[in-house]
């Protein structure tokens, strides 16, 4: 089984309200890229991935009269992808949904949210409900909500031989909009990061609850955070990546790229995204995208791969794919191969 996560920058801009693909010469949401160029590049990348299921971060919108599922399935049909069915969970109003594109011949998938309308029963609430936590240790309960509720999926291999819990995420600390001076920017940035860490705690509690039920869990997506990435990390002690992973205990999640970054703060590190900094006239590489697995899946001989156009030898040596990866998005896909038959 091959699973993937892929953040597609402004995928929504490639579709009209009816979900039709706009593969023309108009500008896409990508800097210096037309909609035709981005759509064509995405077709190449999705085809090359050849995954059984792909978590699409920044998927087309599913609100205000727009149909994100139809858009994704239309895209898959046009480019002949085997991941031709789309699944979404709780819609949001950011034009950046979290969706799953999957091959119905290889897996079955359904939205399967857990938790209630509150956390009064001891389990964290459903991801479209508020979460109560004391954010700033002032003995007052704060209410935290996801702007992009995580997508919980019950996934099973063909014939139901193996079942997994997928939690697709896009954690993102908001920019300090409206702040007018340095102190205001700092206060807003700290408050936003504190909220993101609270969301990571919420997500980790859901993982713990799933593991307590005996489920195999995979958390995948864009955590927009990582060791050493944020100037405020020392203030809080841990990144949201570390919180979601949960340490080295028996319930800890594993991702080799996250582990490498945690263990080696200096020197070359893996990266899954590449952003252009206008003010510095250079590119910034960052590790933002992860596929974390629970301990029970380590028996399936998991193999991770970042489809980086410069770091992955096959991507580098395949000009069409290398160019498509650079054109399609500012993030690169991450895949996980699981040998389901090897599971004892």
Number of C-alpha atoms within 10 A of each C-alpha: 16 19 22 27 27 26 27 22 19 20 29 25 18 24 23 14 17 12 23 16 20 16 16 14 11 13 16 23 17 19 11 9 17 20 23 18 21 27 24 16 22 22 19 20 22 21 17 13 17 17 23 21 28 26 29 29 26 22 27 29 28 26 15 9 10 18 18 29 21 20 26 28 20 19 21 21 14 12 16 13 21 20 25 20 21 25 21 22 22 17 21 17 12 13 21 25 29 29 28 28 26 26 21 17 13 17 19 20 24 15 16 14 18 15 17 16 15 15 15 10 10 9 16 24 22 20 26 20 18 17 21 19 18 13 17 12 9 8 9 11 13 16 14 18 17 18 19 22 22 28 26 23 23 16 20 17 18 14 10 10 9 14 18 16 21 27 23 26 28 25 24 19 19 14 12 16 10 9 14 9 8 9 10 14 16 14 13 18 19 19 17 17 23 18 23 24 25 23 24 22 18 24 22 22 18 21 27 19 16 15 17 10 9 10 16 18 23 22 27 29 28 26 22 20 23 20 20 15 13 13 8 16 17 11 9 12 9 15 22 27 23 21 19 24 23 19 12 9 9 10 16 19 24 22 19 15 21 24 13 13 19 16 10 12 11 9 6 9 15 17 21 22 19 17 13 13 10 8 6 8 8 10 12 12 16 18 22 23 30 30 26 25 21 21 16 17 21 14 14 16 14 16 14 20 15 21 26 23 20 13 12 13 11 14 20 16 12 12 12 13 21 21 16 22 25 17 20 26 25 19 26 23 26 24 23 21 17 19 15 18 12 10 13 8
